[in-house]
Amino acid sequence: MERASAESANLSMIFRKYKLSVREQEIVRLLLAGGSNKEIAHRLRLSENTIKGYMKLLMRKLGVNNRAGIIAALLVEK
């Protein structure tokens, strides 16, 4: 339980650092859980194209070029 709380606190700090919106935070959490764009879209009741747009925005904010880069950037920050 402590580990989950610590990881959540670390993610919260990262979210603040990069000024991620609540929706972007939801998408990042689902991405870190292994969700595909299609799965994330279904879970959040959004279109897959909307998720693709959010992924592009996240890449720009984190300074990376792909989904793996988003994950790597967040894991390095932890």
C-alpha positions as CSV (number, residue, x, y, z in Angstrom):
1,M,0.0,0.0,0.0
2,E,2.8,2.4,0.8
3,R,4.4,1.8,-2.6
4,A,1.2,2.6,-4.4
5,S,0.9,5.8,-2.4
6,A,4.5,6.8,-3.1
7,E,4.1,6.1,-6.8
8,S,0.9,8.1,-6.8
9,A,2.6,11.0,-5.1
10,N,5.5,10.8,-7.5
11,L,3.1,10.9,-10.5
12,S,1.3,13.9,-9.0
13,M,4.6,15.8,-8.8
14,I,5.4,14.9,-12.4
15,F,1.9,16.0,-13.5
16,R,2.4,19.3,-11.8
17,K,5.9,19.8,-13.3
18,Y,4.6,19.3,-16.8
19,K,1.3,21.1,-16.2
20,L,-0.8,18.1,-17.3
21,S,-4.6,18.6,-17.4
22,V,-6.8,16.2,-15.4
23,R,-7.7,14.4,-18.7
24,E,-4.1,14.1,-19.7
25,Q,-3.4,12.6,-16.3
26,E,-6.1,10.0,-16.8
27,I,-4.7,9.1,-20.1
28,V,-1.2,8.8,-18.7
29,R,-2.4,6.5,-15.9
30,L,-4.1,4.3,-18.5
31,L,-1.1,4.3,-20.7
32,L,1.2,3.3,-17.9
33,A,-1.3,0.5,-17.1
34,G,-0.6,-0.8,-20.7
35,G,-3.7,0.5,-22.4
36,S,-3.8,0.9,-26.2
37,N,-5.3,4.1,-27.8
38,K,-8.4,2.0,-28.5
39,E,-8.7,0.7,-24.9
40,I,-8.1,4.2,-23.4
41,A,-10.7,5.7,-25.8
42,H,-13.2,3.1,-24.8
43,R,-12.5,3.5,-21.1
44,L,-12.8,7.3,-21.2
45,R,-15.7,7.2,-23.7
46,L,-13.8,9.3,-26.2
47,S,-12.9,8.6,-29.9
48,E,-9.6,7.0,-30.7
49,N,-8.7,10.1,-32.8
50,T,-9.2,12.2,-29.6
51,I,-6.8,10.0,-27.8
52,K,-4.3,10.2,-30.6
53,G,-4.5,14.0,-30.3
54,Y,-3.9,13.8,-26.6
55,M,-0.9,11.5,-27.2
56,K,0.6,14.1,-29.6
57,L,0.0,16.8,-27.0
58,L,1.7,14.7,-24.3
59,M,4.6,14.0,-26.6
60,R,5.1,17.7,-27.2
61,K,4.8,18.6,-23.4
62,L,7.3,15.8,-22.5
63,G,9.6,16.5,-25.4
64,V,9.5,13.0,-26.9
65,N,8.5,11.5,-30.2
66,N,6.4,8.4,-29.5
67,R,4.3,6.6,-26.8
68,A,7.3,4.7,-25.6
69,G,9.0,8.0,-25.0
70,I,6.0,9.2,-22.9
71,I,6.4,6.1,-20.7
72,A,10.2,6.4,-20.6
73,A,10.1,10.1,-19.7
74,L,7.7,9.4,-16.8
75,L,9.6,6.5,-15.5
76,V,12.9,8.5,-15.6
77,E,11.2,11.2,-13.6
78,K,10.1,8.7,-10.9
